[in-house]
């Protein structure tokens, strides 16, 4: 057996070191840059992972997600415009109902005063 001078991961020092690590938050521009390089296939996933200090599986996940959602680039605004028009129509209908309710309320207040109920 060889004598290991470094401490195993299960040691208290190894656990403390691991618990001090914080999760990195990578912005969308960085992810896009990495994915586009992966799609070019000029370098392997392992080379890209080493270059950007990532795990190759992470790059593969981002790449699959990018390819899966690529159709949104071309189809997104059409669906959004339809949704916006639908929401505007709903808003206008609600404003109309509010106006009717205000008129009903004023009518009732006026007639209650005439009858002496208020």
MIKE-258722 format. One record per residue: residue in one letter; x, y, z of N, C-alpha, C in turn; residue number from 1. Coordinates in pm, 1 decimal. Each point is the difference from the previous one (the first is absolute). Layout:
N
+------+----------+----------+----------+----------+----------+----------+----------+----------+----------+-----+
: code :     n.xx :     n.yy :     n.zz :    ca.xx :    ca.yy :    ca.zz :     c.xx :     c.yy :     c.zz : pos :
+------+----------+----------+----------+----------+----------+----------+----------+----------+----------+-----+
:    a :        X :        Y :        Z :        X :        Y :        Z :        X :        Y :        Z : NUM :
...
+------+----------+----------+----------+----------+----------+----------+----------+----------+----------+-----+
END
This chain:
118
+------+----------+----------+----------+----------+----------+----------+----------+----------+----------+-----+
: code :     n.xx :     n.yy :     n.zz :    ca.xx :    ca.yy :    ca.zz :     c.xx :     c.yy :     c.zz : pos :
+------+----------+----------+----------+----------+----------+----------+----------+----------+----------+-----+
:    x :     83.6 :   -117.7 :      0.0 :    -83.6 :    117.7 :      0.0 :     87.9 :    123.8 :      0.0 :   1 :
:    x :    -53.0 :    101.3 :    -61.1 :     74.3 :    125.0 :     -2.9 :    -49.8 :     90.5 :    110.3 :   2 :
:    x :     89.3 :     80.1 :     51.7 :    -35.3 :     93.0 :    106.3 :    -50.4 :    128.9 :    -64.3 :   3 :
:    x :   -125.5 :     32.0 :     25.2 :    -59.0 :    120.2 :    -59.4 :     12.6 :    115.6 :     98.3 :   4 :
:    x :     56.5 :    107.1 :    -46.8 :     14.2 :    117.1 :     85.6 :   -121.1 :     92.2 :     -8.8 :   5 :
:    x :    -74.9 :     -9.1 :   -109.6 :   -119.5 :     84.0 :     -8.5 :   -115.3 :    -68.5 :     71.7 :   6 :
:    x :    -92.3 :     79.2 :     47.8 :   -111.0 :    -53.4 :     77.9 :   -110.4 :    -46.9 :    -93.2 :   7 :
:    x :    -66.1 :   -109.2 :     37.1 :   -110.8 :    -46.9 :    -84.1 :   -116.9 :     97.6 :      5.5 :   8 :
:    x :    -88.5 :     -9.5 :    -97.7 :   -113.8 :     91.5 :    -10.3 :    -92.9 :    -11.6 :    119.4 :   9 :
:    x :      0.4 :   -115.2 :     66.4 :    -91.4 :    -18.4 :    111.6 :     53.1 :     58.1 :    130.5 :  10 :
:    x :    122.6 :     53.0 :     -2.9 :     54.3 :     57.9 :    122.2 :    -71.2 :    131.3 :     31.8 :  11 :
:    x :     11.9 :     43.0 :    123.3 :    -66.7 :    122.5 :     42.2 :     50.4 :    120.3 :    -80.0 :  12 :
:    x :    128.3 :      5.3 :    -27.4 :     56.2 :    110.5 :    -78.2 :    -54.0 :     -1.6 :   -142.9 :  13 :
:    x :    -11.7 :   -118.2 :    -57.0 :    -53.4 :    -11.3 :   -135.9 :   -145.5 :     41.5 :     -7.1 :  14 :
:    x :    -77.0 :    -36.3 :    101.6 :   -141.5 :     36.6 :      4.5 :    -14.6 :    150.9 :     17.8 :  15 :
:    x :     79.3 :     58.3 :     89.2 :     -6.6 :    144.3 :     20.4 :     36.5 :     75.3 :   -127.7 :  16 :
:    x :    101.6 :    -48.8 :    -70.3 :     40.1 :     65.1 :   -124.0 :   -111.7 :     -8.2 :   -102.8 :  17 :
:    x :    -65.1 :   -114.7 :     -8.3 :   -108.6 :    -17.9 :    -95.0 :   -118.6 :     87.8 :     35.9 :  18 :
:    x :    -31.4 :     12.2 :    127.4 :   -116.2 :     78.6 :     40.7 :     21.5 :    149.2 :    -20.5 :  19 :
:    x :    122.6 :     44.9 :    -10.9 :     26.9 :    141.7 :    -21.7 :    -16.7 :     40.6 :   -145.7 :  20 :
:    x :     -0.5 :    -94.8 :    -88.6 :    -16.8 :     33.0 :   -141.1 :   -140.8 :     53.5 :    -22.9 :  21 :
:    x :     -9.5 :    101.7 :    -82.1 :   -132.9 :     52.3 :    -30.9 :    -31.0 :    -29.0 :   -147.2 :  22 :
:    x :   -126.7 :     -8.3 :    -26.0 :    -45.3 :    -33.0 :   -134.0 :     19.3 :    120.0 :    -92.1 :  23 :
:    x :     58.3 :    -25.6 :   -116.1 :     20.8 :    107.3 :    -96.2 :   -129.3 :     26.8 :    -75.8 :  24 :
:    x :    -26.1 :    124.9 :    -24.8 :   -114.5 :     38.2 :    -81.6 :     56.0 :     56.7 :   -129.6 :  25 :
:    x :    -27.9 :    -69.6 :   -108.6 :     54.2 :     39.2 :   -129.6 :   -108.8 :     70.0 :    -80.1 :  26 :
:    x :     35.1 :    111.6 :    -60.7 :    -99.9 :     76.5 :    -73.0 :    -27.4 :    -63.2 :   -136.8 :  27 :
:    x :   -109.6 :     42.9 :    -60.1 :    -45.1 :    -58.1 :   -125.7 :     97.0 :     25.6 :   -114.8 :  28 :
:    x :     67.3 :    113.3 :      0.9 :     97.4 :     29.5 :   -105.9 :    115.1 :   -100.0 :      1.5 :  29 :
:    x :     46.9 :    -32.6 :    119.5 :    108.1 :    -97.4 :     12.0 :    -45.8 :   -136.8 :    -49.8 :  30 :
:    x :   -119.3 :    -41.8 :     42.2 :    -52.7 :   -130.1 :    -42.2 :    -14.0 :     -5.8 :   -151.7 :  31 :
:    x :    -50.2 :    108.5 :    -59.4 :    -16.8 :      4.5 :   -145.2 :    134.5 :    -10.6 :    -70.6 :  32 :
:    x :     98.5 :     69.1 :     52.2 :    134.5 :     -5.0 :    -58.5 :     54.0 :   -143.3 :      0.8 :  33 :
:    x :    -15.3 :    -67.6 :    112.9 :     49.7 :   -137.1 :     12.9 :    -76.0 :    -92.8 :    -94.1 :  34 :
:    x :   -132.0 :     15.0 :     -6.1 :    -81.7 :    -87.2 :    -85.3 :     34.5 :     20.5 :   -146.3 :  35 :
:    x :     16.9 :    124.2 :    -42.0 :     33.7 :     25.4 :   -140.3 :    134.8 :    -60.7 :    -36.4 :  36 :
:    x :     95.4 :      6.5 :     92.5 :    129.1 :    -65.6 :    -25.4 :    -17.4 :   -151.2 :     -8.0 :  37 :
:    x :    -87.3 :    -55.3 :     83.0 :    -23.4 :   -143.9 :     -3.0 :    -66.7 :    -40.6 :   -130.9 :  38 :
:    x :    -89.8 :     83.4 :    -50.6 :    -68.4 :    -30.9 :   -125.4 :     94.3 :      8.5 :   -120.1 :  39 :
:    x :    100.5 :     85.4 :      8.9 :     98.4 :      9.0 :   -107.8 :     81.5 :   -128.0 :    -13.0 :  40 :
:    x :     15.6 :    -71.3 :    110.7 :     74.4 :   -126.9 :      6.5 :    145.1 :     13.7 :    -42.5 :  41 :
:    x :     59.9 :    115.7 :     26.6 :    142.5 :     18.6 :    -26.2 :     83.2 :    -60.6 :    112.6 :  42 :
:    x :    -58.9 :     -7.2 :    119.2 :     65.5 :    -59.6 :    116.4 :    -93.6 :   -105.3 :     57.8 :  43 :
:    x :     57.7 :    -94.0 :     71.4 :    -82.8 :   -102.0 :     65.0 :    -65.2 :     58.9 :    124.4 :  44 :
:    x :   -101.5 :    -70.9 :     50.2 :    -66.8 :     45.4 :    122.0 :     98.0 :      5.5 :    116.8 :  45 :
:    x :     91.7 :    -96.9 :      5.3 :     98.6 :     -1.2 :    108.7 :     92.9 :    120.8 :     -7.5 :  46 :
:    x :     39.3 :     38.3 :   -120.4 :     85.1 :    118.4 :    -14.9 :    -74.3 :    126.5 :     41.8 :  47 :
:    x :   -126.6 :     10.4 :    -42.5 :    -79.9 :    116.3 :     39.4 :    -22.1 :      2.7 :    151.1 :  48 :
:    x :    -24.4 :   -117.3 :     57.1 :    -22.3 :     -8.4 :    144.6 :    123.5 :     46.0 :     75.9 :  49 :
:    x :    116.7 :    -41.9 :    -45.2 :    124.3 :     40.9 :     65.9 :     24.3 :    149.3 :    -19.3 :  50 :
:    x :    -30.1 :     49.2 :   -117.5 :     23.1 :    141.7 :    -30.2 :    -87.8 :     91.5 :     85.4 :  51 :
:    x :   -126.6 :    -38.9 :     19.7 :    -94.1 :     85.0 :     72.9 :    -26.8 :    -47.6 :    142.7 :  52 :
:    x :     74.4 :    -98.5 :     45.8 :    -14.4 :    -53.4 :    135.5 :   -143.5 :    -47.0 :     25.9 :  53 :
:    x :    -48.5 :    -85.2 :    -89.7 :   -133.9 :    -57.8 :      9.9 :      9.6 :   -150.8 :    -11.5 :  54 :
:    x :   -109.4 :    -67.3 :     26.8 :     -6.7 :   -143.6 :    -21.2 :    -55.4 :    -23.8 :   -140.1 :  55 :
:    x :     52.8 :    -97.1 :    -74.7 :    -50.0 :    -26.5 :   -135.4 :   -150.9 :    -27.2 :     -4.8 :  56 :
:    x :    -54.2 :    -64.0 :    105.4 :   -143.8 :    -25.3 :      1.7 :    -79.8 :    129.7 :      4.2 :  57 :
:    x :     53.5 :    100.2 :     69.2 :    -68.5 :    129.2 :      6.8 :     -7.9 :     63.1 :   -137.6 :  58 :
:    x :    108.2 :     -7.9 :    -74.7 :      1.3 :     54.9 :   -135.6 :    -99.8 :    -75.4 :    -87.7 :  59 :
:    x :     -5.8 :   -130.4 :     13.9 :    -95.1 :    -80.1 :    -77.1 :   -144.0 :     37.9 :     33.9 :  60 :
:    x :    -28.9 :     22.7 :    127.6 :   -135.4 :     40.0 :     39.9 :    -36.1 :    135.4 :    -60.0 :  61 :
:    x :     92.3 :     95.0 :      7.0 :    -26.8 :    132.2 :    -56.9 :    -21.1 :     -9.9 :   -150.9 :  62 :
:    x :     81.1 :    -83.3 :    -64.5 :     -9.3 :    -16.6 :   -144.9 :   -135.7 :    -59.2 :    -38.1 :  63 :
:    x :    -44.2 :   -103.4 :     71.4 :   -130.3 :    -60.9 :    -28.6 :   -113.4 :     99.0 :     25.3 :  64 :
:    x :      9.6 :     75.6 :    106.3 :   -102.4 :     99.8 :     31.0 :     -4.3 :    107.6 :   -108.3 :  65 :
:    x :    115.3 :     41.3 :    -47.2 :      9.5 :    101.9 :   -104.2 :    -64.6 :    -48.5 :   -129.1 :  66 :
:    x :     33.1 :   -121.5 :    -40.4 :    -54.4 :    -55.2 :   -123.8 :   -151.3 :    -22.3 :     12.2 :  67 :
:    x :    -44.7 :    -46.1 :    116.0 :   -142.0 :    -25.6 :     22.8 :    -82.7 :    128.4 :    -11.0 :  68 :
:    x :     53.4 :    110.8 :     48.8 :    -74.0 :    126.2 :      1.7 :     35.3 :     93.4 :   -115.2 :  69 :
:    x :     71.4 :    -48.8 :    -99.9 :     42.4 :     84.8 :   -111.4 :   -118.7 :     49.9 :    -81.7 :  70 :
:    x :   -108.4 :    -75.0 :     -5.7 :   -115.7 :     42.0 :    -79.4 :    -66.5 :    124.4 :     58.1 :  71 :
:    x :     22.9 :     28.9 :    127.0 :    -58.9 :    119.0 :     61.4 :     54.6 :    127.8 :    -61.9 :  72 :
:    x :    119.6 :     -8.2 :    -57.5 :     59.7 :    118.1 :    -61.0 :    -85.9 :     47.6 :   -116.4 :  73 :
:    x :    -54.2 :    -92.7 :    -77.1 :    -77.5 :     36.0 :   -118.0 :   -149.8 :      7.5 :     26.7 :  74 :
:    x :    -50.9 :    -74.0 :     95.9 :   -143.5 :     -4.5 :     22.8 :    -48.0 :     79.3 :    118.8 :  75 :
:    x :     89.8 :     53.9 :     79.4 :    -36.9 :     66.5 :    123.8 :    -90.5 :    121.1 :    -14.5 :  76 :
:    x :     37.2 :    101.1 :    -77.1 :    -79.0 :    122.9 :     -3.5 :   -143.1 :    -19.5 :    -50.0 :  77 :
:    x :    -23.5 :    -90.6 :    -91.4 :   -135.6 :    -22.4 :    -50.6 :    -91.8 :    -43.7 :    112.7 :  78 :
:    x :     47.5 :    -95.0 :     77.8 :    -80.1 :    -48.8 :    112.2 :    -17.2 :    109.1 :    105.5 :  79 :
:    x :    103.5 :     76.5 :     23.1 :     -6.7 :    105.8 :     99.5 :    -97.9 :    108.6 :    -41.9 :  80 :
:    x :     -1.3 :     36.7 :   -128.7 :    -92.9 :    102.6 :    -47.0 :   -144.0 :    -45.6 :     16.4 :  81 :
:    x :    -27.0 :   -125.5 :    -29.9 :   -134.6 :    -54.7 :     17.1 :    -39.7 :      4.2 :    147.5 :  82 :
:    x :     91.0 :    -36.4 :     86.2 :    -25.9 :     -0.1 :    143.8 :    -24.4 :    142.8 :     50.1 :  83 :
:    x :     76.0 :     95.9 :    -50.7 :    -16.6 :    140.1 :     39.7 :   -137.6 :     51.5 :    -41.5 :  84 :
:    x :    -41.9 :    -31.5 :   -120.7 :   -132.3 :     42.8 :    -46.5 :   -110.6 :    -60.3 :     85.4 :  85 :
:    x :     15.1 :   -125.8 :     35.7 :    -99.1 :    -66.5 :     84.4 :     -7.9 :     67.6 :    137.4 :  86 :
:    x :    115.2 :     32.5 :     57.5 :      3.1 :     66.4 :    130.4 :    -59.3 :    140.9 :     -6.5 :  87 :
:    x :     24.5 :     71.0 :   -110.4 :    -58.0 :    133.6 :    -15.8 :   -152.1 :     -5.9 :     -7.1 :  88 :
:    x :    -52.3 :    -97.7 :    -73.9 :   -144.9 :    -15.7 :     -9.8 :    -60.1 :    -32.0 :    137.0 :  89 :
:    x :     67.6 :    -85.8 :     75.9 :    -46.9 :    -34.3 :    134.0 :      3.2 :    123.0 :     91.1 :  90 :
:    x :    105.5 :     77.9 :     -9.1 :     11.1 :    121.9 :     79.7 :   -112.7 :     97.9 :    -32.8 :  91 :
:    x :    -28.1 :     17.6 :   -129.1 :   -107.1 :     90.8 :    -40.4 :   -135.2 :    -46.7 :     52.8 :  92 :
:    x :    -23.2 :   -130.5 :     -3.5 :   -125.5 :    -55.8 :     52.5 :    -11.0 :     24.9 :    150.1 :  93 :
:    x :    109.2 :    -16.6 :     71.9 :     -1.2 :     23.6 :    144.0 :    -22.6 :    148.1 :     32.4 :  94 :
:    x :     59.7 :     89.6 :    -78.7 :    -22.7 :    142.9 :     20.9 :   -147.0 :     34.2 :    -23.5 :  95 :
:    x :    -58.6 :    -63.8 :    -99.7 :   -142.9 :     22.6 :    -29.2 :    -85.3 :    -45.3 :    118.3 :  96 :
:    x :     31.2 :   -116.0 :     55.5 :    -75.1 :    -51.0 :    115.4 :     14.8 :     91.7 :    120.8 :  97 :
:    x :    121.0 :     49.7 :     22.0 :     22.9 :     90.9 :    112.8 :    -84.2 :    125.6 :    -17.0 :  98 :
:    x :     -5.3 :     52.9 :   -121.8 :    -82.0 :    118.7 :    -26.9 :   -147.0 :    -26.0 :     28.6 :  99 :
:    x :    -49.6 :   -116.8 :    -41.7 :   -139.7 :    -35.0 :     25.7 :    -26.1 :    -11.0 :    150.4 : 100 :
:    x :     92.4 :    -61.1 :     72.7 :    -16.6 :    -15.3 :    144.9 :     -0.4 :    136.4 :     68.2 : 101 :
:    x :     85.9 :     93.5 :    -45.6 :      1.9 :    135.0 :     56.5 :   -133.1 :     70.8 :    -23.5 : 102 :
:    x :    -54.3 :    -16.5 :   -121.0 :   -129.6 :     62.3 :    -29.3 :   -110.2 :    -59.0 :     88.1 : 103 :
:    x :     -0.2 :   -131.3 :     16.4 :    -98.9 :    -65.0 :     87.0 :     12.0 :     49.6 :    143.1 : 104 :
:    x :    120.8 :     13.7 :     48.8 :     23.7 :     45.5 :    135.7 :    -51.6 :    142.8 :     19.5 : 105 :
:    x :     31.3 :     87.9 :    -94.1 :    -47.6 :    138.7 :      8.6 :   -153.1 :      5.3 :     -4.1 : 106 :
:    x :    -61.9 :    -83.2 :    -83.8 :   -147.1 :     -6.1 :     -8.7 :    -59.2 :    -41.9 :    134.0 : 107 :
:    x :     59.0 :   -102.5 :     60.6 :    -51.4 :    -48.1 :    127.8 :     18.5 :    103.6 :    111.1 : 108 :
:    x :    113.7 :     66.5 :      2.8 :     23.9 :    103.9 :    100.3 :   -102.6 :    111.7 :    -12.6 : 109 :
:    x :    -23.4 :     41.8 :   -122.7 :    -93.5 :    109.6 :    -26.8 :   -141.6 :    -37.0 :     45.8 : 110 :
:    x :    -44.8 :   -121.0 :    -32.0 :   -135.3 :    -43.1 :     36.6 :    -12.2 :    -27.4 :    151.0 : 111 :
:    x :    107.1 :    -46.8 :     62.5 :     -3.8 :    -20.6 :    145.5 :    -11.8 :    132.9 :     71.8 : 112 :
:    x :     65.3 :    104.0 :    -49.5 :    -10.9 :    133.1 :     60.3 :   -142.0 :     53.7 :    -15.6 : 113 :
:    x :    -61.2 :    -24.4 :   -118.2 :   -136.6 :     47.0 :    -23.3 :    -96.5 :    -68.1 :     95.1 : 114 :
:    x :     24.8 :   -126.6 :     30.1 :    -88.0 :    -75.6 :     88.1 :     34.4 :     21.1 :    147.6 : 115 :
:    x :    109.7 :     69.1 :     24.1 :     38.6 :     28.3 :    138.1 :     67.4 :   -116.8 :     69.5 : 116 :
:    x :     52.8 :    -91.7 :    -74.0 :     66.9 :   -116.1 :     59.7 :    145.7 :     30.6 :     37.1 : 117 :
:    x :     52.5 :    103.9 :    -55.8 :    137.8 :     37.9 :     32.8 :      0.6 :    132.4 :     72.1 : 118 :
+------+----------+----------+----------+----------+----------+----------+----------+----------+----------+-----+
END
